[in-house]
């Protein structure tokens, strides 16, 4: 039972760190990360904002890299 509790608190800490990292991102990065989870979603996201899907894909890549960088900084 002790192991389960330690695992649970670690998971909660990671979730909190992820939410804080998301909160630190610029609005446009947070928006695309939260809106896109499938390739079809990316095209729909782009169309709804009047942008080319390639632009949306590029912004998604940049946002994912920014989030990963923030998470790495916290976990050092």
Wavefront OBJ file of the C-alpha trace (Angstrom):
o trace
v 0.000 0.000 0.000
v 2.883 2.363 0.689
v 4.149 1.913 -2.871
v 0.757 2.870 -4.263
v 0.730 6.055 -2.204
v 4.215 7.045 -3.385
v 3.259 6.360 -6.991
v 0.077 8.371 -6.628
v 1.883 11.405 -5.183
v 4.491 11.221 -7.955
v 1.726 11.183 -10.555
v 0.029 14.131 -8.863
v 3.298 16.065 -8.834
v 3.855 15.374 -12.531
v 0.296 16.461 -13.321
v 0.780 19.684 -11.345
v 4.079 20.382 -13.137
v 2.425 19.809 -16.498
v -0.448 22.158 -15.683
v 1.968 24.832 -14.462
v 4.074 24.452 -17.605
v 0.953 24.812 -19.755
v -0.050 27.925 -17.823
v 3.366 29.476 -18.513
v 3.019 29.111 -22.287
v 1.774 31.962 -24.479
v -1.958 31.797 -25.201
v -1.517 30.688 -28.830
v 0.693 27.753 -27.808
v -1.616 26.626 -25.020
v -4.630 26.929 -27.327
v -3.234 24.683 -30.045
v -1.932 22.103 -27.565
v -5.332 21.823 -25.937
v -7.309 21.811 -29.204
v -5.355 19.318 -31.287
v -5.041 15.635 -30.507
v -5.548 14.033 -33.941
v -4.499 14.963 -37.499
v -8.150 15.676 -38.369
v -8.324 18.045 -35.420
v -5.316 19.926 -36.738
v -7.016 20.561 -40.085
v -10.227 21.637 -38.342
v -8.247 23.931 -36.019
v -6.513 25.531 -39.011
v -9.739 26.005 -40.975
v -11.555 27.550 -38.035
v -8.796 30.140 -37.730
v -8.329 30.756 -41.442
v -4.794 29.370 -41.598
v -3.068 26.754 -43.700
v -2.827 23.315 -42.030
v 0.955 23.469 -42.466
v 1.036 26.644 -40.380
v -1.034 24.984 -37.673
v 1.276 21.952 -37.739
v 4.304 24.206 -37.372
v 2.727 26.063 -34.452
v 1.847 22.752 -32.806
v 5.456 21.568 -33.134
v 6.746 24.818 -31.615
v 4.237 24.602 -28.755
v 5.148 20.977 -28.002
v 8.845 21.864 -27.958
v 8.209 24.809 -25.621
v 6.202 22.612 -23.251
v 8.866 19.894 -23.279
v 11.562 22.462 -22.508
v 9.647 23.813 -19.517
v 9.027 20.314 -18.169
v 12.708 19.376 -18.503
v 13.723 22.490 -16.562
v 11.432 21.570 -13.675
v 12.568 17.960 -13.512
v 16.284 18.677 -13.168
l 1 2 3 4 5 6 7 8 9 10 11 12 13 14 15 16 17 18 19 20 21 22 23 24 25 26 27 28 29 30 31 32 33 34 35 36 37 38 39 40 41 42 43 44 45 46 47 48 49 50 51 52 53 54 55 56 57 58 59 60 61 62 63 64 65 66 67 68 69 70 71 72 73 74 75 76
